[in-house]
Amino acid sequence: MAEKVNVAKLSPTELATLSKRLDTEMKRRSSGDTKRVLAKIRELAASVGMSIGDLAGNKSPRRTTRKTTGRMAKRPPKYVNPRDSSQTWAGTGRQPLWFKDALSSGKGADELRVANTAKR
C-alpha cells in the first residue's frame, strides 16, 4: 500500500499538487478498466460471430463518409425572363429578382415557364 500522508499538515500548494496527481491516477485506472472491459466484450462477441454494434442493436452497417463530387449537376431551366431570354431559372434555390418582380406585377409562374417544360 502507498505511504500515508497527513493532509492536515500540507500547504495549499502541496494539496493542489496531490489533488492533481490523484485525479491523474484515477483517470489512468478507470481508462485501463474501460479498455479491459471493452476488449473482453469484443472477444466474447467475436467468439459468437457478432460485433459490439450487433450487441447494441445497430442493424445498419456503419456509414462511411461520402465523397463530394463538387457542385450538383446543372438543371435545365424551367422559367425564363420575358424581358431578357438569357436569364433563366431552374426553379430551385432562391428566386431571382426578375422572377419576383414578374410575380409582383401580376404575372403567374406558368406565364414565365419555358415553352418546352410541362407543369409538374
N, C-alpha and C positions, 0 to 999 in steps of 0.2 A: 504494500500500500504506500501511497505517497506520504511525504513528510507532513506533519501537522503545522498549520500556520495560524498564529494568533492574530486574527484580523483586527482586533481591537487596538493593537499596537502599530498597525500600518498607517502610513501617511496617506492623504488623499491621492497623491500621485502613484504610490505603490498599490493602492486599492484599484485605481483605474487600470494600471498595468496588469494586475492579477485578473481583473474582470475581463479584459481583452483576451488574455491567454485562456481563460475558462471558456469564453464564447468560441474561440477558435477550436479548442479541443472538442467541445460539444458538437460543433458543425462537422468536424472531421469524423467523429464517431458515428453520428447519425447518417452521414453520407455513406460511410462504409457499410452500415446496416442496410440502408436502402439498396445499395448496389448488390449486396449479397442476396437479399430477398428477390430482387428482380432477376438476377441470374438463376436462382432456384426456380422461379416461376417459368422463365423461358425454357429451362431444361425440362421441367415437367410437361409443359405444353408441347414441346418438340417431341417428347417421347410418345405422345399420342397423335402426332401429326397436326398439331394446331399451332397458332401464333397467339401472342398476347392480344392482338386485335380480335381474334376469334373469341377469346375468352371474355373480352369486354363487350361483345355483341356487335362489333363492327362488321356489317355484312358486305359493304362495298370495298373494293380494293383501294389502297392508298392513292390519293390523287397526286399526279406529278404536275410540275409547273408547265404551263402551256407556253410554247414558244410564240412570240408575237411576230407576225409577218408584216408589220407596219400598218399602214392605213387600210381601211376596208376598201373593197373594190368599188369603183365609181358606179353609181346607179344611173340609169337613164332618166332624163328629165321628164317630169310629169306636167310641169307648169312653165309657161313662157310669158315674159313681159310683153304686153301688147305694144308698147312704145319702142322697145329695143329687143329684137328677137335673139340677140346674142346673150341676153340674160335669162337663164333658166334656173329651175329649182326642182330637185328630185322629190320633194315632199317630205323629207326627213330633216331633223335638226331645226334650227331657228328659221323662222320665216324671214325672207329678205324684205327689205323696206318697200321695194316696188310691189310685192305681193300684198303687204299690209295696207299700203296706200290704195291699191286697187279695190281691196275688200271694203275699206272705209269709204270709198267713193261710190259704193253701191254695186260693184260687180260681184258676181258669185265665183267661187273657186272653179266651178265647171266651165265658166267662160274663159278662164285662164289656162285651162288644160291643153296640153299639146294635142294636136289633131289625131295622132295615131295611138294615143293611150286611152284605153277604156276605163270607165269608172269601176273601182273595185270596192 
